[in-house]
Amino acid sequence: MNLTNRQKYMDAMNRRADLLAKADEAASAGNVEALKDYTAQAAAINPEIEGYQALMEQEARFAKAEPVRVDPEVTDRAEDRFEALRKHDSITFTMDEIMRDVFGVRNATTLATGTIVEPTRVDPAITDGVGPLSSILDQVTVTDLTGSQGIKEPYLKQDMAAQAGKVTTLAGTARTASDPTFGAVAINPYETNVTTLVDRNLSRLTPVAYEEKIRQIAMRALRRKLITLIYNGDGQNSPDMYGIKTAVDVAGVSMVKAVPVSAIAAGFLDSLVFGYGGDEELAGGARLFLSKADLQAIGALRNSDSDRIYEIVPDPANPNTGRISDGGLIVPYTIGSDLTALSASGTAADAMTMLYGNPRNYTLGLFGPYSIRVDESVKAIERMNAVLGDAFVGGNVTMPDGFVIAKKAAASSGNS
C-alpha cells in the first residue's frame, strides 16, 4: 500500500511521540542512560518529519485551484469578522478560541479543514520571523473567571496539629486546640492590551485567511504579554496582577521562598531543588525556569578533567524545554527571556533570577473574551495596519512556597 506524505508524516510523529514517552518514563525512574538513548532516537526522526512537512507544503502550494471545503458557519463568521475589521469595528474571540489559540486546549472547534486559503493563487505560507515563546503559559493552571470582579482563593497555611499525652494525665481535662490556619490569595482583573503592526497588503487575502492571520498575530501578542506578567507581575507597587516573583497573599505574606545563590557553579542546583517542598519530600512536578544565558553558563561548567558537570538534553519536540542532569539528579527546565540572568555581569545583588517549582502552583484567570480591532491610521504613511487587542486577566501563586527563587547573593556568600 502506497502511503501519502501526510500518512508518513503522522507515522513519524507517532514514532517520535512514543520515544519521548519512553524518555519521560526513564526520567521518572532516574535511568539517565535510557533517557539519553530514547531522546537521541527521537531527535533522529526530526529530519524525516521536516522532510514530509516540506513535501506537504509544496503539494498545498502547487495544487490545482479547487474549492476548499470549509465549515459554512466558520466561513460566515470569518467573513463577518473581516467586514467588521475593514470598517474598523472591534471583534471578539470567545473563551473557547482563547483557550485553543493561546493555551493550546484543542477541544474547541477548529477553524477549517485543509488549507485556509482559496483560491490557491494566494500563498497560504505567511512566515513569522520570531521563534517560540516561553512554554510556561502552557504549564500553569488556567481558569475561566468570566463575570467575576475578582476572587480570593483560599489555601491551607498550617495543618492541624495532633496532640498526645498519657491517658491518666489527660483524663478529665480540656484538650489543647489544634485548629488549622487558612489564608487566601487575590486574583483580580488587570487590563492587558497589545499593539501589533502588519502590512496593509495582508488585507488582500480571502476573508477566512485574513481573519485567521489576524487571530494568530493577536493571540501570539497576548501570549507574549501574559508570559511576562506570569514571571514578573504588572510592575506596580500595589499589584493588580501578581507574577511569580511578586506573589503575596491578602495579608501581604510572600507565597514564594527566596534562596541566596551567588553564582552558577558546581552543586548550585542543590540549593533550589532541596529548598523546594517540605522537610519530608522532594516535591514532584517541579521544573527550573531560567534565561538562555544561564542555561548556556550551566552547560559551560567543567570539572578538573574538562568534562561537563551538567548535561543539557533539549526536548526535540520543543526547543524551549529540556532536562539538566547531574548524575542521578534530573531537573526539567523551561527557558524564559523575561527572567534576569544570574550569570550576567550586571546583575545586582538581591536580584530575583531563576525560578524552581511546579508551574501548576500559579493560577491564571481569564476575565472574559479577547477583543480585537484593526486601525489603518496609526502608521498610514508606512502602509501598515495596527492590530489592537484588549483583555482582562489576573494571576497569583496559590500554594504556600509554591516556588523557590534564586536570589543573587554577594560572591562571598556562597551558594546556600
Secondary structure, 3 states (H helix, E strand, C coil): CCCCHHHHHHHHHHHHHHHHHHHHHHHHCCCHHHHHHHHHHHHHHHHHHHHHHHHHHHHHHHCCCCCCCCCHHHHHHHHHHHHHHHCCCEEEECHHHHHHHCCCCCCCCCCCCCCCCCCCCCCCCCCCCCCCCCHHHHCCEEEECCCCCCEEEEEEEECCCCCCCCHHHHCCCCCCCCCCEEEEEEECCEEEEEEEEEEHHHHHCCHHHHHHHHHHHHHHHHHHHHHHHHHHCCCCCCCCCCCCCCCECCCCCECCEEEEECCCCCCHHHHHHCCCCCCCCCCCCCEEEECHHHHHHHHCCECCCCCECCEEEEECCEEEEEEEEECCEEEEEEECCCCCCCCCCCCCCCCEEEEEECHHHEEEEECCCEEEEEEEEEEHHHCEEEEEEEEEEEEEECCCCCEEEEEECCHHHCCC
